[in-house]
């Protein structure tokens, strides 16, 4: 009665910086996708589609039983603009594996902002040797 929920469409719509899909039927590809997601500087989402353990023993024509690589023309384009909206048709079709979207210019991470703030504040900071002088009356 209801359409199935597609988590990839949700995270694309919410603006995730890295969106991919993998399957344990391709362990090497899944490991590479997860490693790429971990190395991405920001929020990364990897949907892992596991085959059904009940029907996996018999031949099935379901779309989840026949994953394929992400088709050309969808997903991140090296050196090109973000393709968040261009990834949606591939997400709606049969199950494709791989990276659907990778923001080529991710916003700064929390760690980057902390380093920037510390650098800015350290310009006016007293040397360690003079900090105690603030608390001693002369």
PyMOL commands that set and color helices and strands:
alter all, ss='L'
color gray80, all
select helices_A, chain A and resi 7-13+27-39+63-65+85-92+110-122+128-134
alter helices_A, ss='H'
color red, helices_A
select strands_A, chain A and resi 18-22+44-48+68-69+96-102
alter strands_A, ss='S'
color yellow, strands_A
deselect
rebuild
show_as cartoon
